[in-house]
């Protein structure tokens, strides 16, 4: 085969430092498109970005040359700087870790819908419950040590 074909889709989830409610409501609506712009600038795609004042979901389509870790680093670094540039005091940080789940093309629409409906979804469960459910669904044991 003389061509390379690929589809690398990752549903990435990361929280604010100590899971504090620290994404201001007025910035939240601007933050999600800004994160998509970070992806475009770095030659990968954010197919959906959304979340709550204490965490972010991003569905990423990655090229073969980009690791999930690098994509998340670029997003968290760039968005953290942007948020702090828009705050009176530079107090915003993302938590060090993140979660990433591979999804198949058949899950694409459902994952986009899930990310776009975070407000409604979190009326029923908080971020800790959501993350635990996602980890369990993917067969990953929840780390119960100290938070960073």
N, C-alpha and C positions, 0 to 999 in steps of 0.2 A: 504494500500500500504506500503510495507516494505522498499522501496528504495526512495531516493531523486533524482529527476531529475530537472535540471534547465538550462536555457540559459539566461545569463545576459550580454547583449551587450550594451556598452555605447560609443557614439561618443563624446569625450571630446575636448574642444577647450579652449586654454588660450593664453594670449598675454604677451609680454614683458612689463616691467614697463613703464607706460605712452605710450605704443604702439610704443616705439622707435625701430628703425631698429638697433638692437644690437646683432643679432646672426651673427657672421662673416661667410662669404661664405665658407671659408675653413673649418670651424667647422661644418657647417650645415649637410654635408653628413655623418659626424661621429656621430653627435648628435642623429639622428633618431634611428640608431641601438643601441646606448647607452641607450636611453629611453626604447627600447624593452628589453634590458638586465636588467634594473631596475625592470621591470615587472616580468621577469622570476625569478629574485632573490627573489622577494616578493610573489611568487606563484600565479601570475595572468598572463594573456597573453595580449600583444600588437599585435593585428592582423594587424595593419597598423599604421605607424607614419610618419608624413610629415608636411610640413608647409613652412613658409617664414621667412625672417629675423626678422619679428615682431610678429610672432605667431606660435603656434603648434597645430596640430590635432592629436589625438590618438584614435584609435578604440580599446577599451578594452573589454576583456572577463573576467568577474569577478567571483570568487567563492562566494558562499552564505555567507561566513564569512568576506567578504571585501566590505566596502561601496565605492561608487564612490568618496566621499570626501577623504577617506584615500588613495585610489589609486592615485588620483591627487596630494595629498600632498607628497606622496613618490616620484612620478615622478618629480614634480617641485623642491623639495628639493634636490634630488640626482643630477638632471641635472644642476641645478643652481650651485652647488658646482663644478661639472665637468667642466662647461663652464668657471667659474672663475679660476679654476686651469690651464686652457689653455690660459688665457689672461695675458698680461703684467700687467695690472692694474685690480684689482677685482671690476669691475663696472657693472656686469650683475645681473639683478633681473627679476623674473617673476612678473607680476601684481598679486595682492592678489586674485582676483576672477577668476572664470572660468565658462564655460557653459558646460552642459552635456545633451545629448539627447539619449533617449533609441531608439534602432533600433530593428526591427524584423529580423529574419533569412532571410526573402525574400529580405531585403535591404542590406545584407552583401556585396555582390559583388559590387554593385553600390557605397556603402560607401567606400570600399577599393579603388576603381577606383578614386573616388573623392579626397581622401586623397593623393593618389599617383600622381595625376595630378595638384597639387597646383600651380606650376609655370605657366602652361598654363591657369588655371582658373583665376589667379590674373592678367593676362594681360588684363582682361576685367573689373575687379572690385577690389577695395581695401578691406582690412580687415573689416573696419567699415560697408561697404555695405554688405559684405558676412555675417557678424554676424547678422546684422539686418534682412537679408533675412531668415537666419536659425531660428532666434527667431520667426519671423512672421509665418513661416511654422509650427512651433510647438505651436503656440497660446500663445507665451510669449511676454508680453509688454516690450519694450526696456526701461531700466532705463536711464533717461536723467540727473541725478544729477552729481555732481562732480566726476571726475575719481580719483581712488586711485593710 
